[in-house]
Amino acid sequence: MNNTQFFTAALILSMSSLPAINAQTVSLEQSSVRPARSGLSVVTRTVEAVNYQHRSGATKIDFAGTEMMPSAKGQAKVESKKGYLEIEVEFDNFKAPTTFGTEYLTYILWAISPEGRAVNLGEILVGSNHSGKLDVTTPLQAFALIVTAEPYYAVHQPSNVVVLENVVRSDTKGTSETVNAKYELMERGGYIPTGYKFDPVVLDAKVPLEFLEARNALRIAQSAGAEKYASDSYQHAATLMETADRFATTKHSSNKELIATSRDAVQTAEDARAISVKKMDEERMANERRSSQEAQASLQMQADDATRLKLQSQADAAKAHADMAATQAAAAADVSAAQADADKARIAAETAQQSEQRIENEKVAMRAQLSQQLNAILQTRDSARGLIVSMSDLLFDTGKFSLKAGTREKLAKVAGILIAYPSLAVEVGGYTDNVGGDEMNQKLSENRASAVRDYIVAQGVAIASVTAKGFGNTSPVASNDIASGRQENRRVELVVSGDAIGIRPL
């Protein structure tokens, strides 16, 4: 049986019940950290990363199967070249990817940077002997290697069906370290939304794997809303799929034409899916921003009403006292009327007090909502100073203050939330450990704080509401005597305060 027949036969047996993946359960050694984009979750997974030192020659690293495919194994040769690394990998004892669900048709090799960025290195084509090879290059120097099952070759994000991970050998050259890299994985079954039904399909077992991947990619793009949110790209992919269908059913067509068209359809469909997911996320964020603005407007209206009620109660109380004094002076006071006026003033004062308490409660609720929104992006805690959003120094290059791409993405999301609360004040503080001179640390902390302030202002946050200050090594939160403590001390914090959330700026 050749490669195509091996995977196609497995697909034909289960294609008629595609949604069944939702009923399966898988145990992975990973913990969910927060929800991310549609179908994705950010997870923490411990894996050994290696810094393959520049021009250090060739070295080897092993692969071991995870609990999802424990019999799988592999070995890679990694060689440093001028400006890139060359990786030659061989794998054995693979199962058919459809073992994990009918949406999975192939395997992908990924490089995971210590910061959690995933790079698709290429597709692993597994033969009838359950083995496969792959020769690729990467500009990365420090990374871990994992293998996942995927629905098609052009995916941009790894699924959480992790079947192999690299294992550092005793003779592996380079600097190795265990990292808890946080990165986004596609949920198992996440390519097919709950309730989405694929039409039954009968496939020819002789068609190449690329054709099946194209069919998968188009249907997954459709299930992700690409027809609505990326119509031009989706229609282009659908046209390419129709052409591939004709090649597949025409006796005189060559496999070369079919494979080329199918791969083009896969790439176009994946682009359509990615565009759709991005637009849906933008739409969701806009709705959340609008809801926050409406909630703040409602709170302001209630505050205005409470102020008017308080002023009215004060006026009523003053009138009651004036009437009482006039009645006493004239010696014709009507005790019953005076008591009624006093009761009226008391009730008005109690009503005003209750309104003020309600406003304070709503400020507390808004602070909790804002804390939850910010914590979904960066670690956030509540304090007497305000909501403190903490950023690790891993978000900057060592000793520098330029923002990494991942940092800019997180700050753009934070800025999008802060725009919905224009009355709040944001203080950006930079901190360092005690390594190096005081003057150097003070300057670095000021530059990092300023870089963060300038970026969120560029995203639309009012410049008048944002300040930046460097504190150098003067405010440690942990001991500088150990590496983990020094890493905690190297940070940038955003302190968010304001009367709208019940915290007055210091």
Secondary structure in CASP SS format (residue, H / E / C, confidence):
PFRMAT SS
TARGET T0000
AUTHOR 0000-0000-0000
METHOD secondary structure of the structure
MODEL  1
M C 1.00
N C 1.00
N H 1.00
T H 1.00
Q H 1.00
F H 1.00
F H 1.00
T H 1.00
A H 1.00
A H 1.00
L H 1.00
I H 1.00
L H 1.00
S H 1.00
M H 1.00
S H 1.00
S H 1.00
L H 1.00
P H 1.00
A H 1.00
I H 1.00
N H 1.00
A H 1.00
Q C 1.00
T C 1.00
V C 1.00
S C 1.00
L C 1.00
E C 1.00
Q C 1.00
S E 1.00
S E 1.00
V E 1.00
R E 1.00
P E 1.00
A C 1.00
R C 1.00
S C 1.00
G C 1.00
L E 1.00
S E 1.00
V E 1.00
V E 1.00
T E 1.00
R E 1.00
T E 1.00
V E 1.00
E E 1.00
A E 1.00
V E 1.00
N E 1.00
Y C 1.00
Q C 1.00
H C 1.00
R C 1.00
S C 1.00
G C 1.00
A E 1.00
T E 1.00
K E 1.00
I E 1.00
D E 1.00
F E 1.00
A E 1.00
G E 1.00
T C 1.00
E C 1.00
M C 1.00
M C 1.00
P C 1.00
S C 1.00
A C 1.00
K E 1.00
G E 1.00
Q E 1.00
A E 1.00
K E 1.00
V E 1.00
E E 1.00
S E 1.00
K C 1.00
K C 1.00
G C 1.00
Y C 1.00
L E 1.00
E E 1.00
I E 1.00
E E 1.00
V E 1.00
E E 1.00
F E 1.00
D E 1.00
N C 1.00
F C 1.00
K C 1.00
A C 1.00
P H 1.00
T H 1.00
T H 1.00
F H 1.00
G C 1.00
T C 1.00
E C 1.00
Y C 1.00
L C 1.00
T E 1.00
Y E 1.00
I E 1.00
L E 1.00
W E 1.00
A E 1.00
I E 1.00
S C 1.00
P C 1.00
E C 1.00
G C 1.00
R C 1.00
A E 1.00
V E 1.00
N E 1.00
L E 1.00
G E 1.00
E E 1.00
I E 1.00
L C 1.00
V C 1.00
G C 1.00
S C 1.00
N C 1.00
H C 1.00
S C 1.00
G E 1.00
K E 1.00
L E 1.00
D E 1.00
V E 1.00
T E 1.00
T E 1.00
P C 1.00
L C 1.00
Q C 1.00
A E 1.00
F E 1.00
A E 1.00
L E 1.00
I E 1.00
V E 1.00
T E 1.00
A E 1.00
E E 1.00
P C 1.00
Y C 1.00
Y C 1.00
A C 1.00
V C 1.00
H C 1.00
Q C 1.00
P C 1.00
S E 1.00
N C 1.00
V C 1.00
V E 1.00
V E 1.00
L E 1.00
E E 1.00
N E 1.00
V E 1.00
V C 1.00
R C 1.00
S C 1.00
D C 1.00
T C 1.00
K C 1.00
G C 1.00
T E 1.00
S E 1.00
E E 1.00
T E 1.00
V E 1.00
N E 1.00
A E 1.00
K E 1.00
Y E 1.00
E E 1.00
L E 1.00
M E 1.00
E C 1.00
R C 1.00
G C 1.00
G C 1.00
Y C 1.00
I C 1.00
P C 1.00
T C 1.00
G C 1.00
Y C 1.00
K C 1.00
F C 1.00
D C 1.00
P C 1.00
V C 1.00
V C 1.00
L C 1.00
D C 1.00
A C 1.00
K C 1.00
V C 1.00
P C 1.00
L H 1.00
E H 1.00
F H 1.00
L H 1.00
E H 1.00
A H 1.00
R H 1.00
N H 1.00
A H 1.00
L H 1.00
R H 1.00
I H 1.00
A H 1.00
Q H 1.00
S H 1.00
A C 1.00
G C 1.00
A H 1.00
E H 1.00
K H 1.00
Y H 1.00
A C 1.00
S H 1.00
D H 1.00
S H 1.00
Y H 1.00
Q H 1.00
H H 1.00
A H 1.00
A H 1.00
T H 1.00
L H 1.00
M H 1.00
E H 1.00
T H 1.00
A H 1.00
D H 1.00
R H 1.00
F H 1.00
A H 1.00
T H 1.00
T C 1.00
K C 1.00
H C 1.00
S C 1.00
S C 1.00
N H 1.00
K H 1.00
E H 1.00
L H 1.00
I H 1.00
A H 1.00
T H 1.00
S H 1.00
R H 1.00
D H 1.00
A H 1.00
V H 1.00
Q H 1.00
T H 1.00
A H 1.00
E H 1.00
D H 1.00
A H 1.00
R H 1.00
A H 1.00
I H 1.00
S H 1.00
V H 1.00
K H 1.00
K H 1.00
M H 1.00
D H 1.00
E H 1.00
E H 1.00
R H 1.00
M H 1.00
A H 1.00
N H 1.00
E H 1.00
R H 1.00
R H 1.00
S H 1.00
S H 1.00
Q H 1.00
E H 1.00
A H 1.00
Q H 1.00
A H 1.00
S H 1.00
L H 1.00
Q H 1.00
M H 1.00
Q H 1.00
A H 1.00
D H 1.00
D H 1.00
A H 1.00
T H 1.00
R H 1.00
L H 1.00
K H 1.00
L H 1.00
Q H 1.00
S H 1.00
Q H 1.00
A H 1.00
D H 1.00
A H 1.00
A H 1.00
K H 1.00
A H 1.00
H H 1.00
A H 1.00
D H 1.00
M H 1.00
A H 1.00
A H 1.00
T H 1.00
Q H 1.00
A H 1.00
A C 1.00
A C 1.00
A C 1.00
A C 1.00
D C 1.00
V H 1.00
S H 1.00
A H 1.00
A H 1.00
Q H 1.00
A H 1.00
D H 1.00
A H 1.00
D H 1.00
K H 1.00
A H 1.00
R H 1.00
I H 1.00
A H 1.00
A H 1.00
E H 1.00
T H 1.00
A H 1.00
Q H 1.00
Q H 1.00
S H 1.00
E H 1.00
Q H 1.00
R H 1.00
I H 1.00
E H 1.00
N H 1.00
E H 1.00
K H 1.00
V H 1.00
A H 1.00
M H 1.00
R H 1.00
A H 1.00
Q H 1.00
L H 1.00
S H 1.00
Q H 1.00
Q H 1.00
L H 1.00
N H 1.00
A C 1.00
I C 1.00
L C 1.00
Q C 1.00
T E 1.00
R E 1.00
D E 1.00
S E 1.00
A C 1.00
R C 1.00
G E 1.00
L E 1.00
I E 1.00
V E 1.00
S E 1.00
M E 1.00
S E 1.00
D H 1.00
L H 1.00
L H 1.00
F E 1.00
D C 1.00
T C 1.00
G C 1.00
K C 1.00
F C 1.00
S C 1.00
L E 1.00
K C 1.00
A H 1.00
G H 1.00
T H 1.00
R H 1.00
E H 1.00
K H 1.00
L H 1.00
A H 1.00
K H 1.00
V H 1.00
A H 1.00
G H 1.00
I H 1.00
L H 1.00
I H 1.00
A C 1.00
Y C 1.00
P C 1.00
S C 1.00
L C 1.00
A E 1.00
V E 1.00
E E 1.00
V E 1.00
G E 1.00
G E 1.00
Y E 1.00
T C 1.00
D C 1.00
N C 1.00
V C 1.00
G C 1.00
G C 1.00
D H 1.00
E H 1.00
M H 1.00
N H 1.00
Q H 1.00
K H 1.00
L H 1.00
S H 1.00
E H 1.00
N H 1.00
R H 1.00
A H 1.00
S H 1.00
A H 1.00
V H 1.00
R H 1.00
D H 1.00
Y H 1.00
I H 1.00
V H 1.00
A H 1.00
Q C 1.00
G C 1.00
V C 1.00
A C 1.00
I H 1.00
A H 1.00
S H 1.00
V E 1.00
T E 1.00
A E 1.00
K E 1.00
G E 1.00
F C 1.00
G C 1.00
N C 1.00
T C 1.00
S C 1.00
P C 1.00
V C 1.00
A C 1.00
S C 1.00
N C 1.00
D C 1.00
I C 1.00
A H 1.00
S H 1.00
G H 1.00
R H 1.00
Q H 1.00
E H 1.00
N H 1.00
R C 1.00
R E 1.00
V E 1.00
E E 1.00
L E 1.00
V E 1.00
V E 1.00
S E 1.00
G E 1.00
D H 1.00
A H 1.00
I H 1.00
G C 1.00
I E 1.00
R C 1.00
P C 1.00
L C 1.00
END
